Amino acid sequence: MSLNIYVDDSRPCYAENDIIKGRVIFDCPRDFHQIKDVKLTFSGYSKANIQKVKGPAAPTVTYRSKCILFEKERILVPAEQCKVPPTSYEWQFEFRFPPHVESPNTWPETRPFRVDENQPLPPTFDAECHNILRKVSASIEYQLKAQVFKHAKGLFETKSPVFEKVLHLPFVPMATRAHTHAIELEKKQKIDRTFTVRSLSLMPENTDRSLSVQERFKAWLSPGQLPYFSFSVEFQYPSFLINGMPIRLLLEVNPLLDNSNAPQIPEIVLQTVSITLVSRTAARASPSLMGSMSGEVDEETTLLSKTSLRMAVGGQMDLAERFGQILLPIPVVTVNTFNLSRSYRLRISLVFECAGKLFNFDATDLEVVVLSNAGMTVKKEALGWATADAGYSHPRAYVAYNSDEQPPPYSSSSILPEWRSEGKPSI
């Protein structure tokens, strides 16, 4: 015996309002007695597990949350006690991805989570991370689940299916796809700083030599009489990053002659460059007997790190042209929903040297949004045939069928008196 789900014209990933069509096939080579019902569920869930990090001897307590984004159920066989003859049974199905979350909002409004009524469906998500305080495991998944139940003998009735198959459907909404933000992708954000150096080293006769102790002491006593030189540093970065694609970062260094009295323009040298992507995963669990819990975990990914460069700089410089492509690793896209969120920031650290003095250019909290290149993030093989063999079963929560909806007819590939139907049923 086997239970199969097949999706017609499967896609690498789906978006809102996309239609899912296919078939559920139940192969029954021998009589299967006392079948109760067969159902198909199309659903989306947002899950989070949070643990406090404790010592090795301390008990571990996990706080869990599960938000139902939407859930659509179809009964393929009504709940009747019957005997299924040995043959193959097939049911067609059709679902549509909803454009918005359909579950009622019962979560309080608090950053960085999103709980508004018109919240669009979030993208497929999966992450595990930890720091010294918390362990966080979070996911957003969309699935088709076919289940076969049978009547149990005895006093207590089990709610576990005797056959079950889950087929996961990758979902990336249009709002998180790069081509939706084509205009914004061309825009750059910028931060700038102005640095001023006062030193006797700016004098031509002191170039490439160290000042004596007496000269240093004299400069310390009369700083207002020292020659000075100012220069500006501007760093440009995109507000939107594309999953798995190169990042273009621009650095521009210019002398400010209107704010300088040095007899000559000194050399400005880039000594160190460090660019880090910081991802923050936040999750929260609903109140329970143990209370509620929230946690935030930051993870750092080094995009570029160079030291001891001694690189003279002036004008605009593309860091990718100078150091090679700066590739964005393949993280999940930016997402926020009821009980979890994922956000990103850039951290920039540059060190310049001018006239023997060091100047730090630091920016630690540059918020960026990571978008999906939908054609690269999901393999097409993720969809297609899926099979569950006899004996494969495990507990699952039972979802009551809405009796107001009429279940579709049940038919086999051969016409039988007990299950006579014209054509193949669809739902």
Secondary structure, DSSP 8 states (H G I E B T S, - for coil): -EEEEEETT--SSB-TT-EEEEEEEEEESS-EEEEEEEEEEEEEEEEEEEEE---TTS---EEEEEEEEEEEEEEEE-S--EEE-SEEEEEEEEEE--SB--S---S---TT----TT-B----EEEEEE-SSEEEEEEEEEEEEEEEEE---SSS---S-SEEEEEE--B--GGGBGGGGHHHHT-EEEEEEEEEEE-GGGSGGGTTS---HHHHHHHHH-GGGS-EEEEEEEEEEESEEETTSEE--EEEEEE-GGG---SS---EEEEEEEEEEEEEEEEEEEEETTEEEEEEEEEEEEEEEE-S--EE--EEEEHHHHH--EE-------EE-SSEEEEEEEEEEEEEEETTEEEEEEEEEEEEEEEB-HHHHS-GGGSS-EEEETT-----------TTS------BSS--GGG--SS--B-
